[in-house]
Amino acid sequence: MAKVKPFRGVRPPRDLVTRVASRPYDVLNSDEARAEAAGNPQSLYHIIKPEIDFPEGTDEHDPRVYDRAVENFAAFQRDGWLVQDDADHYYIYAQTMDGRTQYGIVVAASVADYMEGNIKKHELTRRDKEEDRMKHVRVQNANIEPVFFAFPDNKTLDDIIARVTAGPAEYDFTAPDGFGHTFWVIDDAETIEAITAAFARIPYLYIADGHHRTAAAALVGNERARLNPGHRGDEEYNYFLAVAFPASHLKIIDYNRLVRDLNGLSPAEFLERLERSFIVEDRGTVAYRPEKLHNFSLYLEGRWYSLTAREGIYDDSDPIGVLDVTISSDHILRDILGITDLRSDKRVDFVGGIRGLDELARRVDSGEMAAALALFPVSMRQLMDIADTGNIMPPKTTWFEPKLRSGLVIHKLD
């Protein structure tokens, strides 16, 4: 059963939230962060991307960068740009994109739940990326950025979300990307107890996005427990920062592929090879978006094609075999184009569907890429089925949008 608790969040004053809050560390590079933080000493990038305080080209893994992150976090608190709440709270965080709003509950999630498999994952993690995030958690003694969870819909929690969000919000703003962010503080004991009890009846939480951050946060907590001879189990380091959304609120968008060459084939030969596993239809020059599961969109030499997988090349009873990323990886990228390792092969690139089909066409038309493949998005049900069966999704399968805004609330480990 899911164990969560309220916590004393560290947050910006209401009048500073738009100056402090930022995009997550992993959706932009150092130069982009430097540009976004220009002229704003209160930007969270000074804490989560502290290399921006050094000359361009400074390695983000330089020990001085980690030291500066600690200095900046302390300075933000000293200067009143981040202030710790005086009591334990839960929080509700709503995100609005394209007229659709999703409501998440901000919790301190259990390290033990992650270590014991009650927080389920669907992606593999890389140890080098985990270690980088672990360094940040260790030196800050805090979870600066939240991880993104889903949970099976729960009427009690739905009712609490509806009741709390009918009241005044602590923060309510639109970020530069046009996405809305609204945030409520839950401070009455009865509601806090009801949230804790409701989560205790939910068997599992699911990592939607942020597998490396989740692993790093949990591993640091577990490390602290091992190193503490007086460990009791109720210390704050036994928990980490998460925003948990009802699964029905979330929408996974497509995660598309671009290839640099056709493995020595001419465009005509490539299309002929595709005919063996797909029904290929020329859709002309107007962008074509996949219409259903097992239908793909191909952009090649200025034209769009519909590719429908032929029966017999996939297995709908297999939680991995049913995925369109599996079908495209096996029957297009591997069998035709000779691309076998999506994690390392430089001949393939990936573009989140938030960029649109026009971005795929642009990169092919520019000559940078030879062809683009758009996929029908994975469903939350598929994601949860894969996690429940202990399977792992192929690389670059899911893209969640909007991303959680960082800096709305921080969790300290003591």
Steps between C-alpha positions, in 0.01 A plus 500: 500500500624849417652682793511879473520783751460877514812712541621852574548632151758763409333740256524848351281782632198556280639816342823324396368170365519597134858618544612188689313223315676342203488218254653169619878464480488231231289671233753768408873535469734735685491771235120499493485519880751787500283690251176437693658610829664811356435799725315287756707410808194332651465236226518142626746430219767643730433195722415223252728617214768686702754475218326810360684700770834403343653584162344329199643155446543421871433131557174458689666217697788720622518482883478881510160476332362272770643733767334798334166318501524464878602864543212619283239286679617640834496855364146462362383402850703769672361769270140382539460383141425150633326461837420180689141447614457481876295177493460183296273538198385325189461716192299478181663598173293554184640534150302630204592446135279551195193542720555174691591502871659219702507509881779338701554460874847600623623244751808367670524148353660207678855388425407154629214482249745559216754251631231235550337549157180668618595797285505342156720597208475437128843619382859398562730753666866569440730497801699804381186711480381373838834590658490854363155560650605329824786749538255788481268345759793421730662843490170686535356264761173559317285391208502822301288367213200265523448174318184427303279209616164356399256299708177310422202732526364529852166660586608620845797684353291629208255649749780660702653650186163643395435647844844656545523644149162669540674732747759774446839397362838588646656538154329546165704601196569428136860412414677642194419182306128571542431220750302586813616407850278522808593393852303456822624438857309243706528600864209342687575186696187309399573528127866416553406184691247404230765530226747285692233237564378499138850444363549219753220314322661539155719196420756668276626831370637519147791710374361693207803719432834549674638149553854626566386764748284242678784249524747765615268637769417155634860378490624801696230441762596135522866598526426740786316225684795260469746760624293604800567269798197646677267453202135466608311508171298818557776747404426742217768343280277192479279698261542694178306761304235387250189627328248218457220530242191284448575293190190623317628858523815423304550491126809352341591662172689347211877454501620493141805377310731649236763306305808645333518255209314213339775242548606511134145468364341743258167653614317268258684195632427607859128526427508161328661343805238659725223332296604161641386593852271800446218618280653814347275783380625824344322789678656781296664819625258584784626386840349168604466401865461134608132426563512195726719233656725323247466786251811709428581814308806512275647819350732436207611726214232760566210255520304343787411133511268295720652173617263243651663195656389174341345241729749244615794731559383598850348332802221690675516259795861599571525829698828581322421345161182706471689829520547693180853587608573126499344450158686792346828411673487137385354525151629838382801617697659157554391284206517763226731774624740293712453711815512263797590715803270796544697620801829552319458490120562849361301423184174540688365801689183561700258791513221547753159547347471839666719627213237396245518329161636817343825449692538154348445635150738790560790276599445269203455786253821661626697192398606430857283188511388255233159408640271550799264259672211619718337255744159474662551584871516239772206499744522523877336156515783355292761667720344362818457151349868492411603615847264249664648209303856604585582582140706790373396725212736550208699826509327827415145368527311759705493878500302685765403863462480740670810439711488571872618853579795492739524733799136502612592289801818328625539215751785507753643172627526610864 
